[in-house]
Amino acid sequence: METQIKLTDNEVKAIKTALNYHNREQDLDDNATWLDEKRIAQELGWNKHQVAGLFSSMQKKGLLWEHEGYEQRWVKTKKAYSLRLVNVTDYCLTPDGINAYFDAIEQ
């Protein structure tokens, strides 16, 4: 028997912002449930440090995974903008995170 992951109200709100379909099967199939730190901060009225703490807690519960990579972004220098390769970290919900959300709202 699987134990159900208990979510806090803030975890539920954060996960909801990442869902694209608000339907368990479609969101599990989607593989694009990215968490947006700025959107979550705005939704919860938090700063980036509080969101980072929430993400850390969610990662320990197995609700999300961290993806580090590089992407091209426009970076402002003293005189102009230039296109540079920058290190970025993104967060994506795991299947457990999606299932925990739907389990919580279906109770």
N, CA, C and O atoms as a printed pandas DataFrame, in Angstrom:
     atom_number atom_name residue_name chain_id  residue_number  x_coord  y_coord  z_coord
0              1         N          MET        A               1    0.841   -1.188    0.000
1              2        CA          MET        A               1    0.000    0.000    0.000
2              3         C          MET        A               1    0.882    1.246    0.000
3              4         O          MET        A               1    1.782    1.383    0.829
4              5         N          GLU        A               2    0.617    2.136   -0.925
5              6        CA          GLU        A               2    1.382    3.383   -1.009
6              7         C          GLU        A               2    0.904    4.368    0.043
7              8         O          GLU        A               2   -0.290    4.467    0.327
8              9         N          THR        A               3    1.855    5.093    0.615
9             10        CA          THR        A               3    1.465    6.149    1.533
10            11         C          THR        A               3    1.249    7.428    0.739
11            12         O          THR        A               3    2.005    7.743   -0.180
12            13         N          GLN        A               4    0.228    8.140    1.102
13            14        CA          GLN        A               4   -0.105    9.375    0.421
14            15         C          GLN        A               4    0.798   10.499    0.911
15            16         O          GLN        A               4    1.021   10.648    2.112
16            17         N          ILE        A               5    1.312   11.280   -0.016
17            18        CA          ILE        A               5    2.150   12.426    0.333
18            19         C          ILE        A               5    1.243   13.558    0.792
19            20         O          ILE        A               5    0.321   13.955    0.080
20            21         N          LYS        A               6    1.509   14.066    1.972
21            22        CA          LYS        A               6    0.727   15.191    2.505
22            23         C          LYS        A               6    1.289   16.498    1.967
23            24         O          LYS        A               6    2.493   16.739    2.044
24            25         N          LEU        A               7    0.427   17.334    1.426
25            26        CA          LEU        A               7    0.835   18.632    0.886
26            27         C          LEU        A               7    0.363   19.758    1.786
27            28         O          LEU        A               7   -0.719   19.692    2.368
28            29         N          THR        A               8    1.184   20.792    1.893
29            30        CA          THR        A               8    0.751   22.008    2.574
30            31         C          THR        A               8   -0.105   22.822    1.607
31            32         O          THR        A               8   -0.103   22.560    0.405
32            33         N          ASP        A               9   -0.828   23.796    2.120
33            34        CA          ASP        A               9   -1.632   24.667    1.260
34            35         C          ASP        A               9   -0.755   25.377    0.232
35            36         O          ASP        A               9   -1.152   25.537   -0.923
36            37         N          ASN        A              10    0.435   25.801    0.650
37            38        CA          ASN        A              10    1.333   26.499   -0.275
38            39         C          ASN        A              10    1.865   25.570   -1.354
39            40         O          ASN        A              10    2.055   25.997   -2.493
40            41         N          GLU        A              11    2.109   24.310   -1.018
41            42        CA          GLU        A              11    2.535   23.347   -2.033
42            43         C          GLU        A              11    1.426   23.117   -3.053
43            44         O          GLU        A              11    1.692   23.025   -4.252
44            45         N          VAL        A              12    0.191   23.025   -2.584
45            46        CA          VAL        A              12   -0.950   22.858   -3.492
46            47         C          VAL        A              12   -1.034   24.050   -4.440
47            48         O          VAL        A              12   -1.210   23.870   -5.645
48            49         N          LYS        A              13   -0.909   25.258   -3.910
49            50        CA          LYS        A              13   -0.977   26.465   -4.753
50            51         C          LYS        A              13    0.171   26.499   -5.761
51            52         O          LYS        A              13   -0.033   26.851   -6.923
52            53         N          ALA        A              14    1.366   26.137   -5.324
53            54        CA          ALA        A              14    2.526   26.146   -6.219
54            55         C          ALA        A              14    2.351   25.127   -7.340
55            56         O          ALA        A              14    2.604   25.434   -8.505
56            57         N          ILE        A              15    1.922   23.928   -6.995
57            58        CA          ILE        A              15    1.728   22.886   -8.012
58            59         C          ILE        A              15    0.653   23.294   -9.000
59            60         O          ILE        A              15    0.792   23.065  -10.201
60            61         N          LYS        A              16   -0.415   23.897   -8.505
61            62        CA          LYS        A              16   -1.512   24.317   -9.396
62            63         C          LYS        A              16   -1.011   25.268  -10.479
63            64         O          LYS        A              16   -1.495   25.227  -11.610
64            65         N          THR        A              17   -0.040   26.128  -10.143
65            66        CA          THR        A              17    0.460   27.080  -11.143
66            67         C          THR        A              17    1.209   26.396  -12.276
67            68         O          THR        A              17    1.337   26.961  -13.362
68            69         N          ALA        A              18    1.713   25.171  -12.033
69            70        CA          ALA        A              18    2.518   24.472  -13.037
70            71         C          ALA        A              18    1.688   23.583  -13.961
71            72         O          ALA        A              18    2.153   23.195  -15.033
72            73         N          LEU        A              19    0.478   23.264  -13.555
73            74        CA          LEU        A              19   -0.330   22.338  -14.344
74            75         C          LEU        A              19   -0.865   23.010  -15.602
75            76         O          LEU        A              19   -1.275   24.171  -15.577
76            77         N          ASN        A              20   -0.854   22.267  -16.694
77            78        CA          ASN        A              20   -1.332   22.803  -17.966
78            79         C          ASN        A              20   -2.764   22.405  -18.277
79            80         O          ASN        A              20   -3.453   23.116  -19.009
80            81         N          TYR        A              21   -3.225   21.291  -17.741
81            82        CA          TYR        A              21   -4.553   20.778  -18.100
82            83         C          TYR        A              21   -5.507   20.670  -16.924
83            84         O          TYR        A              21   -6.721   20.623  -17.123
84            85         N          HIS        A              22   -4.989   20.629  -15.710
85            86        CA          HIS        A              22   -5.799   20.445  -14.503
86            87         C          HIS        A              22   -6.612   19.162  -14.589
87            88         O          HIS        A              22   -7.769   19.094  -14.174
88            89         N          ASN        A              23   -5.952   18.138  -15.151
89            90        CA          ASN        A              23   -6.516   16.808  -15.301
90            91         C          ASN        A              23   -5.348   15.841  -15.101
91            92         O          ASN        A              23   -4.337   15.928  -15.797
92            93         N          ARG        A              24   -5.494   14.926  -14.153
93            94        CA          ARG        A              24   -4.389   14.052  -13.768
94            95         C          ARG        A              24   -3.735   13.359  -14.969
95            96         O          ARG        A              24   -2.519   13.446  -15.141
96            97         N          GLU        A              25   -4.513   12.684  -15.784
97            98        CA          GLU        A              25   -3.951   11.903  -16.881
98            99         C          GLU        A              25   -3.216   12.776  -17.887
99           100         O          GLU        A              25   -2.116   12.432  -18.320
100          101         N          GLN        A              26   -3.813   13.898  -18.261
101          102        CA          GLN        A              26   -3.172   14.776  -19.244
102          103         C          GLN        A              26   -1.906   15.423  -18.684
103          104         O          GLN        A              26   -0.908   15.537  -19.396
104          105         N          ASP        A              27   -1.932   15.846  -17.420
105          106        CA          ASP        A              27   -0.744   16.458  -16.830
106          107         C          ASP        A              27    0.372   15.438  -16.650
107          108         O          ASP        A              27    1.544   15.790  -16.791
108          109         N          LEU        A              28    0.044   14.184  -16.343
109          110        CA          LEU        A              28    1.068   13.143  -16.246
110          111         C          LEU        A              28    1.687   12.860  -17.614
111          112         O          LEU        A              28    2.888   12.607  -17.712
112          113         N          ASP        A              29    0.874   12.903  -18.663
113          114        CA          ASP        A              29    1.368   12.661  -20.026
114          115         C          ASP        A              29    2.121   13.849  -20.608
115          116         O          ASP        A              29    2.940   13.678  -21.511
116          117         N          ASP        A              30    1.855   15.046  -20.104
117          118        CA          ASP        A              30    2.362   16.285  -20.698
118          119         C          ASP        A              30    3.878   16.427  -20.627
119          120         O          ASP        A              30    4.502   16.855  -21.598
120          121         N          ASN        A              31    4.479   16.077  -19.496
121          122        CA          ASN        A              31    5.925   16.203  -19.300
122          123         C          ASN        A              31    6.406   17.643  -19.471
123          124         O          ASN        A              31    7.545   17.869  -19.879
124          125         N          ALA        A              32    5.561   18.603  -19.167
125          126        CA          ALA        A              32    5.959   20.018  -19.255
126          127         C          ALA        A              32    5.341   20.803  -18.104
127          128         O          ALA        A              32    4.793   21.888  -18.303
128          129         N          THR        A              33    5.432   20.256  -16.924
129          130        CA          THR        A              33    4.849   20.907  -15.755
130          131         C          THR        A              33    5.936   21.672  -15.007
131          132         O          THR        A              33    6.354   21.280  -13.917
132          133         N          TRP        A              34    6.383   22.763  -15.609
133          134        CA          TRP        A              34    7.481   23.570  -15.072
134          135         C          TRP        A              34    6.958   24.549  -14.038
135          136         O          TRP        A              34    5.914   25.174  -14.228
136          137         N          LEU        A              35    7.690   24.677  -12.946
137          138        CA          LEU        A              35    7.354   25.630  -11.892
138          139         C          LEU        A              35    8.057   26.951  -12.174
139          140         O          LEU        A              35    9.263   26.976  -12.418
140          141         N          ASP        A              36    7.315   28.035  -12.140
141          142        CA          ASP        A              36    7.840   29.375  -12.401
142          143         C          ASP        A              36    7.959   30.115  -11.070
143          144         O          ASP        A              36    6.958   30.464  -10.444
144          145         N          GLU        A              37    9.213   30.348  -10.648
145          146        CA          GLU        A              37    9.433   30.980   -9.339
146          147         C          GLU        A              37    8.743   32.332   -9.208
147          148         O          GLU        A              37    8.156   32.629   -8.167
148          149         N          LYS        A              38    8.808   33.146  -10.244
149          150        CA          LYS        A              38    8.195   34.485  -10.180
150          151         C          LYS        A              38    6.676   34.397  -10.066
151          152         O          LYS        A              38    6.060   35.150   -9.313
152          153         N          ARG        A              39    6.082   33.484  -10.808
153          154        CA          ARG        A              39    4.628   33.323  -10.758
154          155         C          ARG        A              39    4.187   32.828   -9.385
155          156         O          ARG        A              39    3.182   33.292   -8.846
156          157         N          ILE        A              40    4.937   31.890   -8.822
157          158        CA          ILE        A              40    4.594   31.368   -7.497
158          159         C          ILE        A              40    4.781   32.447   -6.430
159          160         O          ILE        A              40    3.959   32.571   -5.522
160          161         N          ALA        A              41    5.858   33.226   -6.535
161          162        CA          ALA        A              41    6.083   34.325   -5.588
162          163         C          ALA        A              41    4.917   35.305   -5.631
163          164         O          ALA        A              41    4.451   35.773   -4.592
164          165         N          GLN        A              42    4.455   35.607   -6.823
165          166        CA          GLN        A              42    3.325   36.533   -6.971
166          167         C          GLN        A              42    2.043   35.913   -6.405
167          168         O          GLN        A              42    1.284   36.579   -5.702
168          169         N          GLU        A              43    1.812   34.656   -6.712
169          170        CA          GLU        A              43    0.610   33.948   -6.239
170          171         C          GLU        A              43    0.547   33.902   -4.712
171          172         O          GLU        A              43   -0.516   34.083   -4.118
172          173         N          LEU        A              44    1.703   33.655   -4.084
173          174        CA          LEU        A              44    1.743   33.513   -2.627
174          175         C          LEU        A              44    2.091   34.801   -1.900
175          176         O          LEU        A              44    1.997   34.856   -0.674
176          177         N          GLY        A              45    2.494   35.845   -2.631
177          178        CA          GLY        A              45    2.905   37.085   -1.998
178          179         C          GLY        A              45    4.237   36.938   -1.285
179          180         O          GLY        A              45    4.462   37.555   -0.244
180          181         N          TRP        A              46    5.120   36.121   -1.844
181          182        CA          TRP        A              46    6.400   35.801   -1.232
182          183         C          TRP        A              46    7.556   36.421   -1.989
183          184         O          TRP        A              46    7.401   36.915   -3.105
184          185         N          ASN        A              47    8.745   36.383   -1.342
185          186        CA          ASN        A              47    9.963   36.794   -2.036
186          187         C          ASN        A              47   10.674   35.547   -2.564
187          188         O          ASN        A              47   10.248   34.425   -2.293
188          189         N          LYS        A              48   11.752   35.746   -3.314
189          190        CA          LYS        A              48   12.439   34.617   -3.958
190          191         C          LYS        A              48   13.066   33.658   -2.953
191          192         O          LYS        A              48   13.211   32.470   -3.242
192          193         N          HIS        A              49   13.438   34.157   -1.776
193          194        CA          HIS        A              49   14.032   33.288   -0.766
194          195         C          HIS        A              49   12.994   32.341   -0.161
195          196         O          HIS        A              49   13.294   31.182    0.125
196          197         N          GLN        A              50   11.785   32.839    0.029
197          198        CA          GLN        A              50   10.711   31.995    0.547
198          199         C          GLN        A              50   10.337   30.916   -0.470
199          200         O          GLN        A              50   10.091   29.767   -0.104
200          201         N          VAL        A              51   10.297   31.294   -1.743
201          202        CA          VAL        A              51    9.989   30.322   -2.800
202          203         C          VAL        A              51   11.097   29.263   -2.869
203          204         O          VAL        A              51   10.812   28.079   -3.047
204          205         N          ALA        A              52   12.343   29.683   -2.729
205          206        CA          ALA        A              52   13.461   28.730   -2.737
206          207         C          ALA        A              52   13.317   27.720   -1.596
207          208         O          ALA        A              52   13.598   26.535   -1.774
208          209         N          GLY        A              53   12.884   28.185   -0.438
209          210        CA          GLY        A              53   12.647   27.281    0.694
210          211         C          GLY        A              53   11.533   26.295    0.409
211          212         O          GLY        A              53   11.629   25.119    0.758
212          213         N          LEU        A              54   10.470   26.780   -0.229
213          214        CA          LEU        A              54    9.359   25.912   -0.614
214          215         C          LEU        A              54    9.834   24.857   -1.605
215          216         O          LEU        A              54    9.498   23.680   -1.468
216          217         N          PHE        A              55   10.615   25.270   -2.604
217          218        CA          PHE        A              55   11.131   24.328   -3.601
218          219         C          PHE        A              55   12.025   23.278   -2.949
219          220         O          PHE        A              55   11.974   22.104   -3.315
220          221         N          SER        A              56   12.837   23.693   -1.990
221          222        CA          SER        A              56   13.716   22.765   -1.286
222          223         C          SER        A              56   12.890   21.709   -0.556
223          224         O          SER        A              56   13.195   20.518   -0.620
224          225         N          SER        A              57   11.857   22.148    0.128
225          226        CA          SER        A              57   10.978   21.230    0.847
226          227         C          SER        A              57   10.269   20.288   -0.121
227          228         O          SER        A              57   10.150   19.092    0.145
228          229         N          MET        A              58    9.804   20.824   -1.232
229          230        CA          MET        A              58    9.105   20.008   -2.225
230          231         C          MET        A              58   10.053   18.988   -2.854
231          232         O          MET        A              58    9.660   17.857   -3.143
232          233         N          GLN        A              59   11.291   19.396   -3.061
233          234        CA          GLN        A              59   12.280   18.483   -3.643
234          235         C          GLN        A              59   12.570   17.326   -2.676
235          236         O          GLN        A              59   12.707   16.181   -3.106
236          237         N          LYS        A              60   12.662   17.619   -1.386
237          238        CA          LYS        A              60   12.901   16.574   -0.387
238          239         C          LYS        A              60   11.749   15.578   -0.338
239          240         O          LYS        A              60   11.964   14.398   -0.059
240          241         N          LYS        A              61   10.536   16.034   -0.603
241          242        CA          LYS        A              61    9.364   15.154   -0.622
242          243         C          LYS        A              61    9.243   14.384   -1.937
243          244         O          LYS        A              61    8.405   13.490   -2.060
244          245         N          GLY        A              62   10.073   14.728   -2.914
245          246        CA          GLY        A              62   10.005   14.057   -4.209
246          247         C          GLY        A              62    8.937   14.609   -5.128
247          248         O          GLY        A              62    8.512   13.930   -6.062
248          249         N          LEU        A              63    8.491   15.845   -4.875
249          250        CA          LEU        A              63    7.423   16.460   -5.665
250          251         C          LEU        A              63    7.941   17.127   -6.926
251          252         O          LEU        A              63    7.193   17.295   -7.889
252          253         N          LEU        A              64    9.202   17.506   -6.933
253          254        CA          LEU        A              64    9.776   18.170   -8.105
254          255         C          LEU        A              64   11.219   17.761   -8.276
255          256         O          LEU        A              64   11.847   17.239   -7.355
256          257         N          TRP        A              65   11.732   18.002   -9.453
257          258        CA          TRP        A              65   13.149   17.750   -9.717
258          259         C          TRP        A              65   13.755   18.994  -10.330
259          260         O          TRP        A              65   13.091   19.797  -10.986
260          261         N          GLU        A              66   15.025   19.112  -10.088
261          262        CA          GLU        A              66   15.786   20.283  -10.530
262          263         C          GLU        A              66   16.509   19.957  -11.834
263          264         O          GLU        A              66   17.165   18.922  -11.953
264          265         N          HIS        A              67   16.379   20.843  -12.792
265          266        CA          HIS        A              67   17.039   20.659  -14.085
266          267         C          HIS        A              67   17.977   21.834  -14.304
267          268         O          HIS        A              67   17.532   22.977  -14.418
268          269         N          GLU        A              68   19.261   21.560  -14.363
269          270        CA          GLU        A              68   20.236   22.614  -14.627
270          271         C          GLU        A              68   20.683   22.508  -16.072
271          272         O          GLU        A              68   20.896   21.414  -16.595
272          273         N          GLY        A              69   20.819   23.648  -16.700
273          274        CA          GLY        A              69   21.261   23.660  -18.086
274          275         C          GLY        A              69   21.687   25.053  -18.498
275          276         O          GLY        A              69   21.888   25.938  -17.666
276          277         N          TYR        A              70   21.817   25.224  -19.788
277          278        CA          TYR        A              70   22.225   26.510  -20.344
278          279         C          TYR        A              70   21.226   26.938  -21.396
279          280         O          TYR        A              70   20.635   26.108  -22.087
280          281         N          GLU        A              71   21.046   28.238  -21.510
281          282        CA          GLU        A              71   20.231   28.771  -22.590
282          283         C          GLU        A              71   20.761   30.147  -22.980
283          284         O          GLU        A              71   21.460   30.813  -22.216
284          285         N          GLN        A              72   20.408   30.535  -24.175
285          286        CA          GLN        A              72   20.845   31.852  -24.641
286          287         C          GLN        A              72   19.892   32.905  -24.101
287          288         O          GLN        A              72   18.672   32.760  -24.179
288          289         N          ARG        A              73   20.465   33.956  -23.558
289          290        CA          ARG        A              73   19.675   35.080  -23.044
290          291         C          ARG        A              73   20.381   36.375  -23.396
291          292         O          ARG        A              73   21.601   36.425  -23.552
292          293         N          TRP        A              74   19.576   37.421  -23.516
293          294        CA          TRP        A              74   20.140   38.748  -23.721
294          295         C          TRP        A              74   20.618   39.274  -22.379
295          296         O          TRP        A              74   19.862   39.310  -21.408
296          297         N          VAL        A              75   21.867   39.676  -22.335
297          298        CA          VAL        A              75   22.489   40.175  -21.107
298          299         C          VAL        A              75   22.935   41.614  -21.350
299          300         O          VAL        A              75   23.592   41.912  -22.348
300          301         N          LYS        A              76   22.566   42.508  -20.418
301          302        CA          LYS        A              76   22.932   43.912  -20.559
302          303         C          LYS        A              76   24.359   44.118  -20.054
303          304         O          LYS        A              76   24.693   43.746  -18.929
304          305         N          THR        A              77   25.181   44.710  -20.893
305          306        CA          THR        A              77   26.532   45.098  -20.490
306          307         C          THR        A              77   26.519   46.614  -20.307
307          308         O          THR        A              77   25.455   47.229  -20.368
308          309         N          LYS        A              78   27.662   47.216  -20.088
309          310        CA          LYS        A              78   27.707   48.665  -19.873
310          311         C          LYS        A              78   27.213   49.456  -21.073
311          312         O          LYS        A              78   26.606   50.514  -20.906
312          313         N          LYS        A              79   27.463   48.958  -22.284
313          314        CA          LYS        A              79   27.141   49.734  -23.479
314          315         C          LYS        A              79   25.971   49.191  -24.291
315          316         O          LYS        A              79   25.303   49.942  -25.001
316          317         N          ALA        A              80   25.725   47.898  -24.187
317          318        CA          ALA        A              80   24.689   47.316  -25.041
318          319         C          ALA        A              80   24.253   45.965  -24.485
319          320         O          ALA        A              80   24.765   45.490  -23.471
320          321         N          TYR        A              81   23.304   45.371  -25.172
321          322        CA          TYR        A              81   22.892   44.013  -24.854
322          323         C          TYR        A              81   23.659   43.048  -25.746
323          324         O          TYR        A              81   23.950   43.352  -26.902
324          325         N          SER        A              82   23.981   41.887  -25.199
325          326        CA          SER        A              82   24.621   40.861  -26.015
326          327         C          SER        A              82   23.986   39.510  -25.684
327          328         O          SER        A              82   23.528   39.277  -24.566
328          329         N          LEU        A              83   23.972   38.654  -26.657
329          330        CA          LEU        A              83   23.408   37.330  -26.490
330          331         C          LEU        A              83   24.488   36.418  -25.907
331          332         O          LEU        A              83   25.557   36.248  -26.492
332          333         N          ARG        A              84   24.190   35.839  -24.751
333          334        CA          ARG        A              84   25.178   35.010  -24.062
334          335         C          ARG        A              84   24.533   33.714  -23.601
335          336         O          ARG        A              84   23.322   33.633  -23.400
336          337         N          LEU        A              85   25.372   32.708  -23.441
337          338        CA          LEU        A              85   24.945   31.441  -22.888
338          339         C          LEU        A              85   25.027   31.545  -21.368
339          340         O          LEU        A              85   26.104   31.783  -20.822
340          341         N          VAL        A              86   23.905   31.371  -20.684
341          342        CA          VAL        A              86   23.878   31.507  -19.229
342          343         C          VAL        A              86   23.384   30.214  -18.584
343          344         O          VAL        A              86   22.598   29.470  -19.172
344          345         N          ASN        A              87   23.852   29.966  -17.386
345          346        CA          ASN        A              87   23.436   28.804  -16.607
346          347         C          ASN        A              87   22.055   29.088  -16.011
347          348         O          ASN        A              87   21.847   30.133  -15.394
348          349         N          VAL        A              88   21.125   28.172  -16.192
349          350        CA          VAL        A              88   19.783   28.334  -15.641
350          351         C          VAL        A              88   19.380   27.067  -14.897
351          352         O          VAL        A              88   19.813   25.965  -15.235
352          353         N          THR        A              89   18.560   27.242  -13.895
353          354        CA          THR        A              89   17.993   26.114  -13.162
354          355         C          THR        A              89   16.482   26.210  -13.289
355          356         O          THR        A              89   15.881   27.242  -12.991
356          357         N          ASP        A              90   15.886   25.126  -13.733
357          358        CA          ASP        A              90   14.433   25.041  -13.849
358          359         C          ASP        A              90   13.953   23.918  -12.935
359          360         O          ASP        A              90   14.718   23.026  -12.569
360          361         N          TYR        A              91   12.683   23.978  -12.577
361          362        CA          TYR        A              91   12.088   22.965  -11.720
362          363         C          TYR        A              91   10.848   22.414  -12.398
363          364         O          TYR        A              91   10.036   23.163  -12.940
364          365         N          CYS        A              92   10.711   21.106  -12.361
365          366        CA          CYS        A              92    9.599   20.427  -13.006
366          367         C          CYS        A              92    8.946   19.495  -11.994
367          368         O          CYS        A              92    9.629   18.904  -11.157
368          369         N          LEU        A              93    7.634   19.363  -12.069
369          370        CA          LEU        A              93    6.948   18.424  -11.187
370          371         C          LEU        A              93    7.274   16.988  -11.565
371          372         O          LEU        A              93    7.415   16.657  -12.742
372          373         N          THR        A              94    7.389   16.155  -10.565
373          374        CA          THR        A              94    7.538   14.720  -10.788
374          375         C          THR        A              94    6.137   14.110  -10.901
375          376         O          THR        A              94    5.157   14.761  -10.536
376          377         N          PRO        A              95    6.025   12.883  -11.395
377          378        CA          PRO        A              95    4.722   12.209  -11.372
378          379         C          PRO        A              95    4.145   12.135   -9.951
379          380         O          PRO        A              95    2.935   12.266   -9.767
380          381         N          ASP        A              96    5.008   11.927   -8.946
381          382        CA          ASP        A              96    4.525   11.922   -7.559
382          383         C          ASP        A              96    3.944   13.274   -7.166
383          384         O          ASP        A              96    2.948   13.340   -6.446
384          385         N          GLY        A              97    4.568   14.357   -7.640
385          386        CA          GLY        A              97    4.049   15.696   -7.348
386          387         C          GLY        A              97    2.678   15.921   -7.967
387          388         O          GLY        A              97    1.787   16.484   -7.331
388          389         N          ILE        A              98    2.514   15.484   -9.202
389          390        CA          ILE        A              98    1.221   15.621   -9.880
390          391         C          ILE        A              98    0.164   14.765   -9.180
391          392         O          ILE        A              98   -0.942   15.233   -8.911
392          393         N          ASN        A              99    0.509   13.520   -8.890
393          394        CA          ASN        A              99   -0.453   12.639   -8.216
394          395         C          ASN        A              99   -0.815   13.140   -6.824
395          396         O          ASN        A              99   -1.977   13.068   -6.424
396          397         N          ALA        A             100    0.170   13.649   -6.079
397          398        CA          ALA        A             100   -0.106   14.171   -4.738
398          399         C          ALA        A             100   -1.080   15.343   -4.804
399          400         O          ALA        A             100   -1.965   15.466   -3.958
400          401         N          TYR        A             101   -0.917   16.205   -5.811
401          402        CA          TYR        A             101   -1.825   17.343   -5.975
402          403         C          TYR        A             101   -3.258   16.858   -6.198
403          404         O          TYR        A             101   -4.181   17.297   -5.512
404          405         N          PHE        A             102   -3.435   15.959   -7.151
405          406        CA          PHE        A             102   -4.795   15.495   -7.454
406          407         C          PHE        A             102   -5.381   14.683   -6.304
407          408         O          PHE        A             102   -6.586   14.748   -6.059
408          409         N          ASP        A             103   -4.551   13.919   -5.597
409          410        CA          ASP        A             103   -5.036   13.208   -4.403
410          411         C          ASP        A             103   -5.540   14.201   -3.371
411          412         O          ASP        A             103   -6.578   13.983   -2.746
412          413         N          ALA        A             104   -4.805   15.295   -3.191
413          414        CA          ALA        A             104   -5.173   16.305   -2.182
414          415         C          ALA        A             104   -6.478   17.011   -2.532
415          416         O          ALA        A             104   -7.319   17.230   -1.660
416          417         N          ILE        A             105   -6.651   17.368   -3.801
417          418        CA          ILE        A             105   -7.865   18.126   -4.148
418          419         C          ILE        A             105   -9.085   17.225   -4.323
419          420         O          ILE        A             105  -10.217   17.710   -4.315
420          421         N          GLU        A             106   -8.869   15.935   -4.480
421          422        CA          GLU        A             106   -9.991   15.009   -4.641
422          423         C          GLU        A             106  -10.526   14.501   -3.313
423          424         O          GLU        A             106  -11.520   13.776   -3.282
424          425         N          GLN        A             107   -9.873   14.876   -2.206
425          426        CA          GLN        A             107  -10.353   14.435   -0.883
426          427         C          GLN        A             107  -11.553   15.201   -0.446
427          428         O          GLN        A             107  -12.080   14.957    0.639
